[in-house]
Every structure is written in structure tokens, then in C-alpha cells.
Amino acid sequence: MKKCALLLVVVTVLAFVFGGAAFAADKKIVVGFAQIGAESDWRVANTKSIQDACAEAGIDLRFVDGQQKQENQIKALRDFITQGVDVIGFSPVVESGWDEVIEEINDAGIPLILSDRTTDIKGDDYYVTWMGSNFIEEGRNAGKWLVEYLKKQGRNKEQINIVELQGTVGSGPAIDRQKGFVEVIAENPNLKITQSQTGDFTRDLGRTVMESFLKKGEKIDVLYAHNDDMALGAIQAIKEAGRKPGKDIIIIGIDGVKAAFEAIAAGEYNCTVECNPLLGPQFVDAVKKLAAGETLPKITYSIEGVYDETTAKEALPTRQY
């Protein structure tokens, strides 16, 4: 009897390590998901997509809103372990500080799916798959769009001052979107980031920080925001300062939320780089494959585009978020 029990444990552990974790066929799949919060339109759409997809698939979803606090997410992850869920989904608010709790998840033999964001833990053995966007490429796409736009405007030789609204300090998107953007503008000596500060991915703080940028009285040609919500907040600050967003100051953001498309259509926003939040169907597909004992790819990128005044109006009626 002891030998049989030991064999079962070994088989279970091997199934987890090599990416498969078949569940009992007659048992409803239970998934715990620790979300960052509801800090932006993007995040709200991401949450709804996951909840709707799980409900449609008949999955028992134990969902926790971390309210942008790491300690809340860590508590949620430990609660999922205690509950003995089949799979844990997780979008980390920042990259560091997860080693201990993720080790606990691994020790419990629960497959971990990373969604949207990553951690700074070395290697990829601690999760079965990661799904989301290439944040570095999003930053690059924002930079490339700006370079081409300035060229079309005949301003490619002009000294261009850029202010940057960063996302949450220490988060994957903030780090990578800055990295990709800086990589591109470094090849163009006339482009320079003169002010950079976090807006924590929120509209209110984006507005507040932009107000402080403007009050310094320095020349501002471009605003690069790590997400649309901060950019939309900044637009309000620009208008209140008596300047025309989209004209006096070029506005570039990331996410591709519907409100950004509407602002582009109104001539107050210049470009948004898409970051697709509708990961629910992809997430459920991964859970089902795990339930069937299948091995998942380590990385699955979303398909995304870049939208400006030439494409946003046409795409606006079809935006789901």
C-alpha cells in the first residue's frame, strides 16, 4: 500500500514538472486567480475576459482582486494552496518578492500559469506557461511610430523633448516598455527624455504627474505613457494648462483601450500601441490542456497592432474594451 502511494506521488510530481497535470475526469476544475487590481480599463477588461471564459467553460473560479498590493496577492496565493485548487493563475503586481510563495505553490504540486506579467525568478521551471504581450516590443513600437511620425512632419532633425509617464515601479510592463522605447530613441540623437516619473498606471496619478511636468515650464514636445489611462489623465492636465493635446504635445500610449481610440478620433491623442487584455479564452484553453495532461508551450504572445489617426477611427466600432 505504501509503495502504491509513493508511486502516485512520483507520477503526480513528474506530471507537474514536465508540464502535464491531468485531473480527475468526473471532478469540476477549480482555478484560483490572483489579479493585480482594477487600476485601468485594460485590467478591468482582462478580469472580465477571464471570469466570462471560466464561467462559460464551467470552471469553478476562485478570483481575488489584489488591489495593487503585493501582500494581498501573496495571501491569495497561499489561500489557493490551502484550498487545494487544481490550477493557479497569477498576474504579479511587481517582478520581485515572490520566491517564497511560488516555492510553496511548486511544493504543493499545483500548476502555475503566469498571465500578462512575469517575475524576476531565474529560469522557467516554476510555471507551466506564460501568456501575454511582448512589453519590450510594445515600447519599441511606440518609439518606431514616433520616429516615423516626426519624419512625416519634417521634424526629424528638430530637438524633441519627451516626458515619460512610467507604470508601477518594479513591474514588468514598466521596465520593459521603457527599455524598448529607450532602445529606439537612442538611435536618434535629437530625441531626449527630459522628465520621467511613475503614474502607477492610473488615470488620476497620470493627470497629477503631468501637471507637475507642465508647471516646470520646460519645453515638452511628446508625452510617452506606459498605458492609455495615464495618457488620458495627462490629456486633461494638458487641456487645463491651455495647450492642445495631440497637436501642441504629441501623445503616445500603450494598451489600445476604447477611450484611447475615441481620443484619437477627437484629435487629442496620436497613437496607442495595442496590448490585448482578452486573455480569458487563451487562459481557459491552457487550463483544459493541463486537465488533459498535455504539455503547454512556455510562452504564448498575443497578436497586437499599432493605431493612430490613419487606422483608429475605422477600428473604433469593433473595440471590445
C-alpha positions as CSV (number, residue, x, y, z in Angstrom):
1,M,0.0,0.0,0.0
2,K,2.9,2.4,0.9
3,K,4.6,1.6,-2.5
4,C,1.4,2.4,-4.4
5,A,1.0,5.7,-2.5
6,L,4.7,6.6,-3.2
7,L,4.3,5.7,-6.9
8,L,1.2,8.0,-7.1
9,V,3.2,10.9,-5.6
10,V,6.1,10.4,-8.0
11,V,3.8,10.3,-11.0
12,T,2.0,13.5,-9.9
13,V,5.2,15.3,-9.4
14,L,6.6,14.2,-12.7
15,A,3.4,15.3,-14.5
16,F,3.7,18.8,-13.0
17,V,7.4,19.1,-13.7
18,F,7.1,18.2,-17.3
19,G,4.1,20.4,-17.9
20,G,1.2,18.0,-17.6
21,A,-1.2,17.6,-14.7
22,A,-4.2,15.5,-15.6
23,F,-7.2,16.0,-13.2
24,A,-10.0,13.6,-12.3
25,A,-12.4,13.5,-15.3
26,D,-15.5,13.5,-13.0
27,K,-14.4,16.5,-11.0
28,K,-15.1,20.1,-11.7
29,I,-11.9,22.1,-12.3
30,V,-11.1,24.6,-9.6
31,V,-8.9,27.5,-10.5
32,G,-7.5,30.2,-8.2
33,F,-6.7,33.5,-9.9
34,A,-4.8,36.3,-8.1
35,Q,-5.4,39.5,-10.1
36,I,-3.4,42.8,-9.7
37,G,-6.4,45.0,-9.2
38,A,-8.7,47.3,-11.2
39,E,-6.3,50.1,-11.8
40,S,-7.1,50.7,-15.5
41,D,-9.7,50.0,-18.2
42,W,-7.3,47.4,-19.5
43,R,-7.2,45.5,-16.2
44,V,-11.0,45.6,-15.9
45,A,-11.3,44.1,-19.4
46,N,-8.7,41.5,-18.6
47,T,-10.6,40.4,-15.4
48,K,-13.9,40.3,-17.2
49,S,-12.4,38.2,-20.0
50,I,-11.0,35.6,-17.6
51,Q,-14.2,35.5,-15.5
52,D,-16.5,35.1,-18.5
53,A,-14.3,32.5,-20.2
54,C,-14.2,30.4,-17.0
55,A,-17.9,30.7,-16.4
56,E,-18.7,29.6,-20.0
57,A,-16.3,26.6,-19.6
58,G,-17.9,25.5,-16.3
59,I,-14.7,26.1,-14.3
60,D,-15.0,27.0,-10.6
61,L,-13.0,30.2,-10.5
62,R,-11.8,31.5,-7.1
63,F,-10.9,35.1,-8.0
64,V,-9.1,37.6,-5.8
65,D,-8.5,41.3,-6.6
66,G,-5.2,42.2,-5.0
67,Q,-6.0,46.0,-5.1
68,Q,-2.4,46.6,-6.4
69,K,-0.8,45.3,-3.2
70,Q,1.7,42.5,-3.3
71,E,0.8,41.4,0.2
72,N,-2.8,40.8,-0.9
73,Q,-1.7,38.7,-3.8
74,I,0.6,36.6,-1.7
75,K,-2.2,36.0,0.8
76,A,-4.5,34.9,-2.0
77,L,-1.9,32.5,-3.4
78,R,-1.4,30.9,0.0
79,D,-5.2,30.6,0.4
80,F,-5.4,28.8,-3.0
81,I,-2.8,26.3,-1.8
82,T,-4.8,25.7,1.4
83,Q,-8.0,25.3,-0.7
84,G,-6.2,22.7,-2.9
85,V,-7.2,24.3,-6.2
86,D,-6.2,22.4,-9.4
87,V,-4.5,25.4,-11.1
88,I,-3.3,28.8,-10.0
89,G,-3.4,31.8,-12.4
90,F,-1.4,34.9,-11.4
91,S,-0.6,38.3,-12.7
92,P,2.2,39.7,-10.4
93,V,1.9,43.4,-9.5
94,V,5.7,43.7,-9.4
95,E,8.5,41.4,-10.5
96,S,10.4,40.7,-7.3
97,G,9.4,39.2,-3.9
98,W,7.6,36.1,-5.0
99,D,10.3,33.4,-4.4
100,E,8.9,32.0,-1.2
101,V,5.2,31.8,-2.1
102,I,5.9,30.4,-5.5
103,E,8.2,27.7,-4.0
104,E,5.2,26.8,-1.8
105,I,3.0,26.5,-4.9
106,N,5.6,24.3,-6.5
107,D,5.9,22.1,-3.4
108,A,2.2,21.7,-3.4
109,G,2.3,20.4,-7.0
110,I,-0.2,22.9,-8.3
111,P,0.5,24.1,-11.9
112,L,1.1,27.8,-12.1
113,I,0.1,29.9,-15.1
114,L,1.5,33.4,-15.4
115,S,-0.8,35.8,-17.1
116,D,0.2,39.2,-18.5
117,R,3.2,39.8,-16.3
118,T,6.3,37.9,-15.1
119,T,8.6,37.7,-12.0
120,D,12.3,38.1,-11.7
121,I,12.8,34.5,-10.6
122,K,15.5,32.9,-12.8
123,G,14.6,30.0,-15.1
124,D,11.1,28.9,-16.2
125,D,10.7,25.7,-14.2
126,Y,8.4,27.3,-11.6
127,Y,5.5,27.9,-14.0
128,V,3.9,25.7,-16.8
129,T,3.2,28.6,-19.2
130,W,3.2,32.4,-19.5
131,M,0.7,34.2,-21.8
132,G,0.5,37.8,-22.7
133,S,2.2,40.6,-24.5
134,N,5.8,41.3,-25.5
135,F,6.2,44.5,-23.5
136,I,9.7,45.3,-24.9
137,E,8.3,45.2,-28.4
138,E,5.4,47.4,-27.4
139,G,8.0,50.0,-26.2
140,R,9.9,49.6,-29.5
141,N,6.7,50.0,-31.5
142,A,5.9,53.3,-29.7
143,G,9.4,54.6,-30.4
144,K,9.3,53.5,-34.0
145,W,5.9,55.2,-34.5
146,L,7.3,58.4,-33.1
147,V,10.4,58.4,-35.3
148,E,8.3,57.8,-38.4
149,Y,5.7,60.4,-37.4
150,L,8.3,63.1,-36.8
151,K,9.9,62.3,-40.2
152,K,6.5,62.8,-41.9
153,Q,6.1,66.1,-40.1
154,G,9.5,67.3,-41.2
155,R,10.7,67.4,-37.6
156,N,13.2,64.6,-37.7
157,K,16.2,67.0,-37.3
158,E,14.5,69.1,-34.6
159,Q,15.4,68.7,-30.9
160,I,12.5,66.8,-29.4
161,N,11.9,66.8,-25.6
162,I,9.9,63.8,-24.3
163,V,8.3,63.4,-20.9
164,E,7.5,59.8,-19.7
165,L,4.8,58.5,-17.5
166,Q,6.1,55.2,-16.2
167,G,3.9,52.4,-14.9
168,T,4.1,50.8,-11.5
169,V,7.7,50.9,-10.3
170,G,9.2,47.4,-10.5
171,S,6.5,45.9,-12.7
172,G,7.4,44.0,-15.8
173,P,5.4,46.3,-18.2
174,A,7.0,49.5,-16.8
175,I,10.5,48.0,-17.0
176,D,10.1,46.6,-20.5
177,R,8.1,49.4,-22.1
178,Q,10.7,51.8,-21.0
179,K,13.5,49.6,-22.2
180,G,12.0,49.1,-25.7
181,F,11.2,52.8,-26.2
182,V,14.7,54.0,-25.0
183,E,16.3,51.4,-27.3
184,V,14.7,53.0,-30.3
185,I,15.1,56.7,-29.4
186,A,18.8,56.1,-28.5
187,E,19.4,55.7,-32.2
188,N,18.0,59.2,-32.8
189,P,20.2,61.9,-31.0
190,N,17.5,64.6,-31.5
191,L,15.1,62.6,-29.2
192,K,15.6,63.0,-25.5
193,I,13.6,62.1,-22.4
194,T,13.7,65.1,-20.2
195,Q,11.3,64.2,-17.4
196,S,10.2,60.7,-16.2
197,Q,8.1,59.7,-13.3
198,T,5.7,56.9,-12.3
199,G,2.0,57.4,-12.7
200,D,1.3,53.9,-11.3
201,F,-0.8,53.0,-14.4
202,T,-3.7,55.1,-13.0
203,R,-5.6,58.0,-14.7
204,D,-5.6,60.2,-11.6
205,L,-1.9,60.0,-11.0
206,G,-1.2,60.4,-14.7
207,R,-3.0,63.7,-14.6
208,T,-1.2,64.8,-11.4
209,V,2.2,64.0,-12.7
210,M,1.6,65.7,-16.0
211,E,0.5,68.8,-14.1
212,S,3.9,68.8,-12.3
213,F,5.7,68.3,-15.6
214,L,3.9,71.3,-17.2
215,K,4.4,73.5,-14.2
216,K,8.2,73.3,-14.5
217,G,7.9,75.4,-17.7
218,E,10.2,73.2,-19.7
219,K,9.7,72.6,-23.4
220,I,7.6,69.4,-23.9
221,D,7.1,68.0,-27.4
222,V,6.0,64.5,-26.7
223,L,4.3,62.5,-23.9
224,Y,5.1,58.8,-23.8
225,A,2.8,57.0,-21.3
226,H,3.2,53.3,-20.4
227,N,-0.5,52.9,-20.6
228,D,-3.6,54.7,-22.0
229,D,-5.2,55.5,-18.7
230,M,-2.2,57.6,-17.6
231,A,-2.1,59.3,-21.0
232,L,-5.9,60.1,-20.8
233,G,-5.3,61.6,-17.4
234,A,-2.4,63.7,-18.8
235,I,-4.6,64.9,-21.6
236,Q,-6.9,66.6,-19.0
237,A,-3.9,68.3,-17.4
238,I,-2.7,69.5,-20.8
239,K,-6.1,71.0,-21.7
240,E,-6.3,72.6,-18.3
241,A,-2.9,74.2,-18.9
242,G,-4.3,75.8,-22.1
243,R,-2.5,73.6,-24.5
244,K,-3.8,71.3,-27.2
245,P,-3.1,67.6,-26.7
246,G,-2.4,65.8,-29.9
247,K,-1.2,69.0,-31.5
248,D,0.9,71.1,-29.1
249,I,2.1,67.9,-27.5
250,I,2.3,64.5,-29.3
251,I,0.6,61.8,-27.2
252,I,1.7,58.1,-27.3
253,G,0.3,55.4,-25.0
254,I,0.0,51.7,-24.8
255,D,-2.9,49.3,-24.3
256,G,-5.4,50.2,-27.0
257,V,-8.4,50.8,-24.8
258,K,-11.6,52.1,-26.4
259,A,-11.3,55.5,-24.7
260,A,-7.9,56.0,-26.4
261,F,-9.4,55.3,-29.8
262,E,-12.1,57.8,-29.0
263,A,-9.5,60.4,-28.1
264,I,-7.6,59.7,-31.3
265,A,-10.8,60.2,-33.3
266,A,-11.3,63.5,-31.4
267,G,-7.8,64.6,-32.4
268,E,-6.5,64.7,-28.8
269,Y,-4.3,61.5,-28.9
270,N,-1.9,60.5,-31.6
271,C,-1.0,56.8,-31.2
272,T,-1.8,53.8,-29.0
273,V,0.1,50.6,-29.1
274,E,-2.2,47.6,-28.5
275,C,-1.8,45.3,-25.6
276,N,-4.6,42.8,-25.8
277,P,-6.3,42.1,-22.4
278,L,-8.7,39.5,-23.7
279,L,-6.7,36.5,-22.4
280,G,-9.7,34.6,-20.9
281,P,-10.2,32.1,-23.8
282,Q,-6.4,31.5,-24.0
283,F,-6.3,31.0,-20.2
284,V,-9.2,28.5,-20.2
285,D,-7.7,26.6,-23.1
286,A,-4.4,26.3,-21.1
287,V,-6.3,25.0,-18.1
288,K,-8.2,22.4,-20.2
289,K,-5.0,21.2,-21.7
290,L,-3.5,20.8,-18.3
291,A,-6.5,18.9,-17.2
292,A,-6.0,16.5,-20.1
293,G,-2.3,16.0,-19.1
294,E,-1.0,18.0,-22.1
295,T,2.3,19.9,-22.1
296,L,2.0,23.6,-22.7
297,P,4.3,26.0,-24.6
298,K,6.3,28.1,-22.2
299,I,5.4,31.4,-23.9
300,T,2.3,32.5,-26.0
301,Y,2.3,36.0,-27.3
302,S,-0.9,37.9,-28.1
303,I,-1.4,39.3,-31.6
304,E,-1.4,43.2,-31.4
305,G,-1.3,46.3,-33.6
306,V,-0.4,50.0,-33.6
307,Y,-3.2,52.5,-34.1
308,D,-3.1,56.2,-35.0
309,E,-5.3,58.7,-36.8
310,T,-5.0,56.7,-40.0
311,T,-6.4,53.5,-38.5
312,A,-8.1,54.2,-35.2
313,K,-11.4,55.6,-36.5
314,E,-12.0,52.6,-38.7
315,A,-11.2,50.2,-35.8
316,L,-13.2,52.1,-33.1
317,P,-16.6,50.4,-33.7
318,T,-15.1,47.0,-33.2
319,R,-13.2,47.6,-30.0
320,Q,-14.4,45.4,-27.1
321,Y,-12.6,47.1,-24.3
